[in-house]
């Protein structure tokens, strides 16, 4: 990933976190906000991979799960 695309990626991530924090500050339960964000991400990941009318087969689900896992592992490395 180029430095420019990394900056854009970080800005986009920060926008989602800001929105999630706004929801939490509105009194929404943090676990509910987290679950909704994960659900929205899963819906968008499906749309990105399979289009608006399609769904993921088991292999596609495994691929998306692997991307989520790698991303979460990277986040944890950065936190340390």
C-alpha distances in whole Angstrom, upper triangle without the diagonal:
4,7,8,6,6,10,11,10,12,14,15,15,18,20,20,21,24,25,26,27,30,31,32,33,35,37,35,35,31,31,32,29,27,28,28,24,24,26,24,21,23,24,21,19,23,23,19,20,24,25,27,30,29,28,26,28,28,26,23,24,23,20,19,21,18,15,17,18,15,14,17,17,14,16,19,17,16,20,22
4,5,5,6,9,10,10,12,14,15,16,18,20,21,22,24,26,27,28,30,32,33,34,36,38,36,36,33,34,34,31,29,31,30,27,26,29,27,23,26,27,24,22,25,25,22,23,26,27,29,32,31,31,29,32,32,29,27,28,27,23,23,24,22,19,21,22,19,17,20,20,17,18,21,20,18,21,23
4,6,5,6,9,10,11,12,14,15,16,19,20,21,22,25,26,27,29,31,31,32,35,37,35,35,32,33,34,30,29,31,30,26,27,29,27,24,27,28,25,24,27,27,24,25,29,29,31,34,33,33,32,34,34,32,29,30,29,26,24,26,24,21,22,23,20,18,20,21,17,18,21,19,17,20,22
4,5,5,6,9,10,11,12,14,15,17,19,20,21,23,25,26,27,29,30,31,33,36,34,35,32,33,33,30,28,30,29,25,26,28,26,23,26,27,23,23,26,25,22,24,28,27,29,33,32,32,31,34,34,32,29,30,29,26,25,26,25,21,22,24,21,19,22,22,19,19,22,21,19,22,24
4,5,5,6,9,10,10,12,14,15,17,18,20,21,23,24,26,27,29,30,32,34,32,33,29,30,30,27,25,27,26,23,23,25,23,20,22,23,20,19,22,22,19,21,24,24,26,29,28,28,27,30,30,28,25,26,26,22,21,23,21,18,19,21,18,16,19,20,17,17,21,20,18,21,23
4,5,5,6,9,10,10,12,14,16,16,18,20,21,22,24,26,27,28,30,32,31,31,27,28,29,25,24,26,25,21,22,24,22,19,22,23,20,19,23,23,20,22,25,25,27,31,30,29,28,30,30,28,25,26,25,22,20,22,20,17,17,19,16,14,16,17,14,14,17,16,14,17,19
4,5,5,6,9,10,11,12,15,15,16,19,20,21,22,25,26,26,29,31,29,30,27,28,29,25,24,26,25,22,22,25,23,20,23,25,21,21,25,24,22,24,27,27,28,32,31,31,30,33,33,31,28,28,28,25,23,24,23,20,20,22,19,16,18,19,16,15,19,18,15,18,20
4,5,5,6,9,10,11,13,14,15,17,19,20,21,23,25,26,27,29,28,29,26,27,27,24,22,25,23,20,21,23,20,18,21,22,18,19,22,21,19,21,24,24,25,29,28,28,28,31,31,30,26,26,27,24,21,23,23,19,19,21,19,16,19,20,17,16,20,20,17,20,23
4,5,5,6,9,10,11,13,14,16,17,19,20,22,23,24,26,28,26,27,24,24,24,21,20,22,21,17,18,20,18,15,18,19,16,16,19,19,16,19,22,22,23,27,26,26,25,28,28,26,23,23,23,20,18,19,19,15,15,17,16,12,15,17,14,13,17,17,15,17,20
4,5,5,6,9,10,11,12,14,15,16,18,20,21,22,24,26,25,25,22,23,23,20,19,21,21,17,18,21,19,16,19,21,18,18,22,22,20,22,25,25,26,30,29,28,27,30,30,29,26,25,25,23,20,21,20,17,16,18,16,13,14,16,13,12,15,16,13,14,18
4,5,5,6,9,10,10,12,14,15,16,19,20,21,23,25,24,25,22,23,23,20,19,22,20,17,18,21,18,17,20,21,18,19,23,22,20,23,26,25,26,29,29,29,28,31,32,31,28,27,27,25,22,23,23,20,19,21,20,16,17,20,17,15,18,19,16,17,21
4,5,5,7,9,10,11,13,14,16,17,19,20,22,24,22,23,20,21,21,18,17,19,17,14,16,18,15,13,17,17,14,15,19,18,17,20,22,22,22,26,26,25,25,28,29,28,24,24,25,22,19,21,21,17,16,19,18,15,16,19,17,15,19,20,17,18,22
4,5,5,6,9,10,11,12,14,16,17,18,20,22,20,20,17,18,19,15,14,16,16,12,13,16,14,12,15,17,14,15,19,19,17,20,23,23,23,26,26,25,24,27,27,27,24,22,23,21,18,19,19,16,14,16,16,12,13,16,14,12,15,17,14,15,19
4,5,5,6,9,10,10,12,14,15,16,18,20,19,20,17,19,19,15,15,18,17,13,15,18,16,15,18,20,18,18,22,22,21,23,26,26,26,29,29,28,28,31,31,30,27,26,27,25,21,22,22,19,17,19,19,15,15,18,16,13,16,18,15,15,19
4,5,5,6,9,10,11,13,14,15,17,19,18,19,17,19,18,14,15,17,15,12,15,17,14,14,18,18,16,18,21,20,19,23,25,24,24,27,28,27,27,30,31,31,27,26,27,25,22,23,24,20,19,21,21,17,18,21,19,16,19,21,19,19,23
4,5,5,6,9,10,11,12,14,15,17,15,16,14,15,15,11,11,13,12,9,11,13,11,11,14,15,13,15,18,18,18,21,23,22,22,25,25,24,24,28,28,28,25,23,24,23,19,20,21,18,16,19,19,15,15,19,18,15,18,20,18,18,22
4,5,5,6,9,10,10,12,14,16,14,15,12,14,14,10,10,13,13,10,12,15,13,13,16,18,17,18,21,21,21,23,26,26,25,28,28,27,27,30,30,30,27,25,26,24,21,21,22,19,17,19,19,15,15,18,17,14,16,19,16,16,19
4,5,5,6,9,10,10,12,15,14,15,13,16,15,12,13,16,14,12,15,17,15,15,19,20,19,20,24,23,23,26,28,27,27,30,30,29,29,33,33,33,30,28,29,28,24,24,26,23,20,22,23,19,19,22,20,17,19,22,19,18,22
4,5,5,6,9,10,11,13,12,14,12,14,13,10,11,14,12,10,13,15,13,14,17,18,17,19,22,21,21,24,26,25,24,27,28,27,28,31,31,32,28,27,28,27,23,24,25,23,20,23,23,20,19,23,22,19,21,24,22,21,25
4,5,5,6,9,10,11,9,10,8,11,10,6,8,11,9,8,11,13,12,13,16,17,17,18,21,21,22,24,26,26,25,28,28,26,27,30,30,30,27,25,26,26,22,22,24,21,18,21,22,18,17,21,20,17,19,22,20,19,23
4,5,5,6,9,10,9,11,9,12,12,9,10,13,13,11,14,17,16,16,20,21,20,22,25,25,25,28,30,29,29,31,32,30,30,33,33,34,31,28,30,29,25,25,27,24,21,23,24,21,19,22,22,18,20,23,21,19,22
4,5,5,6,9,9,11,11,14,13,10,12,15,14,13,16,18,16,18,21,21,21,23,26,26,26,29,31,30,28,31,32,31,31,35,35,35,32,30,32,31,27,27,29,27,24,26,27,23,22,26,25,22,23,26,24,23,26
4,5,5,7,6,8,8,11,10,7,10,12,11,11,14,15,14,16,19,19,20,22,24,24,25,28,29,28,27,29,30,29,29,33,33,34,31,28,30,30,26,26,28,26,23,25,27,23,22,26,25,22,24,27,25,24,27
4,5,5,5,6,6,9,9,7,10,12,12,12,15,16,16,18,20,21,22,24,26,26,27,30,31,31,30,32,32,31,31,34,34,35,32,29,31,31,27,26,28,26,23,25,26,23,21,25,25,21,22,26,24,22,25
4,5,7,9,9,13,13,11,13,16,15,15,18,20,19,21,24,24,25,27,29,29,30,33,34,34,32,35,35,34,34,37,37,38,35,33,34,34,30,30,32,30,26,28,29,26,24,28,27,24,25,28,26,24,27
4,6,9,10,14,12,11,14,16,15,15,19,20,19,21,24,24,24,27,29,29,30,33,34,33,31,34,34,33,34,37,37,38,36,33,35,35,31,31,33,31,28,30,31,28,27,30,30,26,28,31,29,27,30
4,6,9,12,11,10,13,15,14,16,19,19,20,22,24,24,25,28,29,30,31,34,35,34,32,34,35,33,34,37,37,38,36,33,34,35,31,30,33,31,28,29,31,28,26,29,30,26,27,31,29,27,30
4,6,9,7,7,10,11,11,13,15,16,16,18,21,21,22,24,26,27,28,30,31,31,29,31,32,30,30,33,33,35,32,29,31,31,28,27,29,28,25,26,28,26,24,27,28,24,25,29,28,26,29
4,5,5,6,9,10,11,12,14,15,17,18,20,21,23,24,26,27,28,30,31,31,30,32,32,30,30,32,32,33,31,28,29,30,27,25,28,27,23,24,27,24,22,25,26,23,23,27,26,24,27
4,5,5,6,9,10,11,12,14,15,16,18,20,21,22,24,26,27,28,30,30,29,31,31,29,28,31,30,31,29,26,27,28,24,23,25,24,20,21,23,21,18,21,22,19,20,23,22,20,23
4,5,5,6,9,10,10,12,14,15,16,18,20,21,22,24,25,27,28,29,28,29,29,26,26,28,27,29,27,23,24,25,22,20,23,22,18,19,22,20,17,20,22,19,19,23,23,21,23
4,5,5,6,9,10,10,12,14,15,16,18,20,21,22,24,26,27,27,25,27,27,25,25,27,27,28,26,23,25,25,22,21,24,23,19,21,23,21,19,22,24,21,22,25,25,23,26
4,6,5,6,9,10,10,12,14,15,16,18,20,21,22,24,25,25,24,26,26,24,24,27,27,28,26,23,24,25,21,20,23,21,18,20,22,19,18,21,22,19,20,24,23,21,25
4,5,5,6,9,10,10,12,14,15,16,18,20,21,22,24,24,24,26,25,23,22,25,24,25,23,20,21,22,18,17,19,18,14,16,19,16,14,18,19,16,17,20,20,19,22
4,5,5,6,9,10,10,12,14,15,16,18,20,21,22,23,22,23,23,20,20,22,22,23,21,18,20,20,17,16,19,18,14,16,19,17,15,19,20,18,19,23,23,21,24
4,5,5,6,8,10,10,12,14,15,16,18,20,21,21,19,21,21,19,20,22,22,24,21,19,21,21,17,17,20,19,16,18,21,18,17,21,22,20,21,25,24,23,27
4,5,5,6,9,10,10,12,14,15,16,18,20,20,19,21,21,19,19,22,22,23,20,18,20,19,16,15,18,16,13,16,18,15,14,18,19,16,18,22,21,20,24
4,5,5,6,9,10,10,12,14,15,16,18,19,18,20,19,17,16,19,19,20,17,14,16,16,12,12,15,13,10,13,15,13,12,16,17,15,17,20,20,20,23
4,5,5,6,9,10,11,12,14,15,16,17,16,17,17,14,15,17,18,19,16,14,16,17,13,13,16,15,13,15,18,16,16,19,20,19,21,24,24,24,27
4,5,5,6,8,10,10,12,14,15,15,14,16,16,15,15,19,19,20,17,15,18,17,14,15,17,16,13,17,19,16,17,20,21,19,22,25,24,24,27
4,5,5,6,8,10,10,12,14,14,14,17,16,14,14,17,18,18,15,13,15,14,11,12,14,12,10,13,15,13,13,17,17,16,19,21,21,22,25
4,5,5,6,9,10,11,12,13,13,15,13,11,11,14,14,15,12,10,12,12,9,10,13,11,10,13,15,14,14,18,19,18,20,23,23,24,27
4,5,5,6,9,10,10,10,10,12,11,10,10,14,15,16,13,12,15,14,11,13,16,14,13,17,19,17,18,21,22,21,24,26,26,27,30
4,5,5,6,9,10,9,9,12,12,11,12,15,17,17,13,13,16,14,11,13,16,13,13,17,18,16,17,21,21,20,23,25,25,26,29
4,5,5,6,8,9,11,13,11,10,10,13,14,14,10,10,12,10,7,10,12,10,10,14,15,13,15,18,18,19,21,23,23,25,27
4,5,5,6,7,8,10,8,6,6,10,12,12,9,9,12,11,8,11,14,13,13,16,17,17,18,21,22,22,24,26,27,28,31
4,6,5,5,5,8,7,8,9,13,15,15,12,12,15,14,12,15,17,15,15,19,20,19,21,24,24,24,27,29,28,30,33
4,6,6,8,11,10,10,10,14,16,15,11,12,15,13,10,14,15,13,14,18,18,17,19,22,22,22,25,27,26,28,31
4,6,9,11,9,8,8,11,13,12,8,10,12,10,9,13,14,12,14,17,17,17,20,22,22,23,26,27,27,29,32
4,7,7,5,6,7,10,13,12,9,11,14,12,11,15,17,16,17,20,21,20,23,25,25,26,29,30,31,32,35
4,6,5,8,10,13,16,16,13,14,17,16,14,18,20,18,19,22,23,22,25,27,27,28,31,32,32,34,37
4,6,8,11,15,18,18,15,16,19,18,16,19,22,20,21,24,25,24,26,29,29,29,32,34,34,35,38
4,7,11,13,17,18,15,16,19,19,18,20,23,22,22,26,27,26,28,31,31,32,34,36,36,37,40
4,7,10,13,14,11,13,16,16,15,18,20,19,20,23,24,24,26,29,29,30,32,34,34,36,38
4,7,10,11,9,9,13,13,12,14,17,17,17,20,22,22,23,26,27,27,30,32,32,34,36
4,7,8,5,6,9,10,9,11,14,14,15,17,19,20,21,23,25,25,27,29,30,31,34
4,5,5,6,9,10,11,12,14,16,17,18,20,21,23,24,26,27,29,30,32,33,35
4,5,5,6,9,10,10,12,14,15,16,18,20,21,22,24,26,27,29,30,31,33
4,5,5,6,9,10,11,13,14,15,17,19,20,21,23,25,26,27,29,30,32
4,5,5,6,9,10,11,13,14,15,17,18,20,21,23,25,26,27,29,31
4,5,5,6,9,10,11,12,14,15,16,18,20,21,22,24,26,27,29
4,6,5,6,9,10,10,12,14,15,16,18,20,21,22,24,26,27
4,5,5,6,9,10,11,12,14,15,17,19,20,21,23,25,26
4,5,5,6,9,10,11,12,14,15,17,18,20,21,23,25
4,5,5,6,9,10,10,12,14,15,16,18,20,21,23
4,5,5,6,9,10,10,12,14,15,16,18,20,21
4,5,5,6,9,10,11,12,14,15,17,19,20
4,6,5,6,9,10,10,12,14,15,17,19
4,5,5,6,9,10,11,12,14,15,17
4,6,5,6,9,10,11,12,14,16
4,5,5,6,9,10,11,12,15
4,5,5,6,9,10,11,13
4,5,5,6,9,10,11
4,5,5,6,9,10
4,5,5,6,9
4,5,5,7
4,5,5
4,5
4
